[in-house]
Amino acid sequence: MNWLNSEAFTLFGQHIKWSDMIGNVIGLIGLAFGWRRSLWSWPVQFLSGLVLFAAFATAHLSGSAGKQVVVMVVAVYGWWRWNRGRGQADDGHIAVRFATWRERGILVGAAAVGTLAVAGLFTAYPSLSWDPWPDAYIFVGTIVAMYAQARGMVEFWLAWLLVDAVGVPLNFANGFAFSGFVYVIYGALVLWGLRDWWLRSRRSGQPLLEGAAA
């Protein structure tokens, strides 16, 4: 694994690591598959998480490394959910919808409580992360975003935008410049995907009843 964590090249004075570059390019592809509502989104995101875990673990960013473990776990869940929900839309893909107000409240509440809890853990054990609050925010925000994606909620794109807002400066500060550059591209793709899912949810009619498979 040593070559993965070695320097690939320098870009605008920033040192680009192989693991950082490869993992984020794969993650970008996975997000593109998500925009297309393709089942391939999940195995690709799993592979991205595996590569980035190696990158962040060697940099002693436990929150970001732990996030990748969660990415892999949720990717398995997302694959299962989308595999069950295939054919719900008229075009044979997964149906998308807006979350109910109750679901939105649960997502926001879970994100707030989760961030406080994880940041408290990182603060109590500084060896886990030298930047506890943004690390915890990204960690929990990613879980919320991927869970919402697995449930076919349009709001998952908004959750990714909020993660990117902190992820871009944090990655540059921690020496993962390629992650920072790619997160900017993520932002553009997220806006594109948000528009597409938004329009598809309107064309599909009424949102699914709460508790129904998405």
Solvent accessible surface area in square Angstrom, and as a share of the most:
residue,aa,sasa,rsa
1,M,141,0.63
2,N,138,0.71
3,W,150,0.53
4,L,16,0.08
5,N,41,0.21
6,S,49,0.32
7,E,90,0.40
8,A,27,0.21
9,F,81,0.34
10,T,71,0.41
11,L,59,0.29
12,F,168,0.70
13,G,62,0.59
14,Q,61,0.27
15,H,112,0.50
16,I,0,0.00
17,K,59,0.25
18,W,93,0.33
19,S,0,0.00
20,D,1,0.00
21,M,33,0.15
22,I,50,0.25
23,G,0,0.00
24,N,2,0.01
25,V,62,0.36
26,I,28,0.14
27,G,9,0.08
28,L,37,0.19
29,I,83,0.42
30,G,0,0.00
31,L,9,0.04
32,A,35,0.27
33,F,68,0.28
34,G,0,0.00
35,W,44,0.15
36,R,140,0.51
37,R,12,0.04
38,S,20,0.13
39,L,28,0.14
40,W,159,0.56
41,S,0,0.00
42,W,1,0.00
43,P,46,0.29
44,V,24,0.14
45,Q,14,0.06
46,F,78,0.32
47,L,85,0.42
48,S,7,0.04
49,G,0,0.00
50,L,91,0.45
51,V,18,0.10
52,L,15,0.08
53,F,78,0.32
54,A,13,0.10
55,A,1,0.01
56,F,10,0.04
57,A,42,0.32
58,T,76,0.44
59,A,30,0.24
60,H,136,0.61
61,L,3,0.01
62,S,38,0.25
63,G,1,0.01
64,S,7,0.05
65,A,7,0.05
66,G,24,0.23
67,K,10,0.04
68,Q,7,0.03
69,V,65,0.37
70,V,32,0.18
71,V,13,0.07
72,M,25,0.11
73,V,96,0.55
74,V,17,0.09
75,A,2,0.01
76,V,92,0.53
77,Y,66,0.25
78,G,0,0.00
79,W,108,0.38
80,W,127,0.44
81,R,17,0.06
82,W,2,0.01
83,N,64,0.33
84,R,134,0.49
85,G,0,0.00
86,R,145,0.53
87,G,49,0.47
88,Q,76,0.34
89,A,23,0.18
90,D,160,0.83
91,D,75,0.39
92,G,42,0.41
93,H,74,0.33
94,I,3,0.01
95,A,14,0.11
96,V,7,0.04
97,R,5,0.02
98,F,53,0.22
99,A,5,0.04
100,T,38,0.22
101,W,204,0.72
102,R,153,0.56
103,E,16,0.07
104,R,61,0.22
105,G,44,0.43
106,I,91,0.46
107,L,20,0.10
108,V,105,0.60
109,G,31,0.30
110,A,54,0.42
111,A,29,0.22
112,A,54,0.42
113,V,102,0.58
114,G,19,0.18
115,T,22,0.13
116,L,111,0.55
117,A,64,0.49
118,V,25,0.14
119,A,0,0.00
120,G,37,0.35
121,L,88,0.44
122,F,11,0.05
123,T,80,0.46
124,A,69,0.53
125,Y,130,0.49
126,P,96,0.60
127,S,102,0.66
128,L,58,0.29
129,S,3,0.02
130,W,153,0.54
131,D,36,0.19
132,P,31,0.19
133,W,132,0.46
134,P,34,0.21
135,D,1,0.00
136,A,0,0.00
137,Y,69,0.26
138,I,6,0.03
139,F,35,0.14
140,V,9,0.05
141,G,13,0.12
142,T,1,0.00
143,I,54,0.27
144,V,19,0.11
145,A,0,0.00
146,M,1,0.00
147,Y,85,0.32
148,A,1,0.01
149,Q,0,0.00
150,A,0,0.00
151,R,35,0.13
152,G,0,0.00
153,M,4,0.02
154,V,1,0.00
155,E,23,0.10
156,F,0,0.00
157,W,0,0.00
158,L,77,0.38
159,A,17,0.13
160,W,36,0.12
161,L,52,0.26
162,L,113,0.56
163,V,2,0.01
164,D,10,0.05
165,A,71,0.55
166,V,42,0.24
167,G,0,0.00
168,V,34,0.20
169,P,77,0.49
170,L,13,0.06
171,N,11,0.06
172,F,63,0.26
173,A,74,0.57
174,N,26,0.13
175,G,34,0.32
176,F,1,0.00
177,A,0,0.00
178,F,30,0.13
179,S,1,0.00
180,G,0,0.00
181,F,55,0.23
182,V,4,0.02
183,Y,18,0.07
184,V,91,0.52
185,I,91,0.46
186,Y,27,0.10
187,G,15,0.14
188,A,64,0.50
189,L,23,0.11
190,V,1,0.00
191,L,103,0.51
192,W,145,0.51
193,G,0,0.00
194,L,22,0.11
195,R,155,0.57
196,D,28,0.14
197,W,0,0.00
198,W,112,0.39
199,L,66,0.33
200,R,58,0.21
201,S,8,0.05
202,R,165,0.60
203,R,167,0.61
204,S,70,0.45
205,G,43,0.42
206,Q,161,0.72
207,P,70,0.44
208,L,57,0.28
209,L,149,0.74
210,E,81,0.36
211,G,65,0.63
212,A,38,0.29
213,A,37,0.29
214,A,0,0.00
